[in-house]
Amino acid sequence: MDKLVHFELPVDDMARAKEFYSSIFGWQLSEWPMPDGSQYVGVRTVEVDEATHLPKEPGAINGGMVMRSKEVPAPIFAMTVSSIDDYVKKVEAAGGKVIKPKWDVMGSGFYAYVSDSESNVIGLWEDAPKA
C-alpha cells in the first residue's frame, strides 16, 4: 500500500498565508529557493527525526506552500511510490493524466503531478537512489 506522505497548499499571497498558518496552527515554515527561481515554503506540522526527516509521530505528515498555478490550483496530497515512471503508466491506464512530468528535486528525489479520473491533482514522490 502506498503512503500519503506530503501535502501542498496553493496560495495567492505567500506572506499572508505564512502569517495565517504559523499564527493559527503554530506551523514551522522554512523558505527553500528552487533552481527555477521560485520559492517553496516547507511546512512542519510535527517534529521530524533530523536523520531521516520523517515525522516522529505515526500518521503525521508535513508539507509545503506554493504559489497557486495551473498545475496547483487546489490543495494536493502526495504519495510516495517506488517509480514515478511506472505509476504514470498506471495513472494513464486508469483514466488519469500527467499534469507536470517528473522532475529532480535538488538530488533528494523526484516529483510529478498527475490527475486522477476525477481531475484531482496528486503528487507522486520517488526517493533518490541511495548512494
DATAVEN-V258928 format. One line per field, one symbol per residue. ss: DSSP state (H for helix, E for strand, C for the rest). phi: phi as a letter, one per 20 degrees, with the letter a starting at -180 (. if undefined). burial: + if it has 9 or more other ideal C-beta (glycine too) atoms within 8 Angstrom, else -. A space follows every 50 residues. Layout:
# DATAVEN-V258928
ss: ???
phi: ???
burial: ???
This chain:
# DATAVEN-V258928
ss: CCCEEEEEEEECCHHHHHHHHHHHHCCEEEEEECCCCCEEEEEECCCECC CCCCECCCCCCEEEEEECCCCCCCCEEEEECCCHHHHHHHHHHCCCEEEE EEEECCCCEEEEEEECCCCCEEEEEEECCCC
phi: .eefcaccdfcecffffffgffffdmfedcecfdgenfdddfddebfdff fdmegfegnecdaaccfgbffcebgcdcdecfbggffffffffeoebeeb fgceelnercbbdcdefdmeeceddcffgff
burial: -----++++++--+-+++--++----+-+----+----++++++++-+-- ----+----++++++++----+---++++++--+-+++--++---+-+-- -+-------+++++++----++++++-----
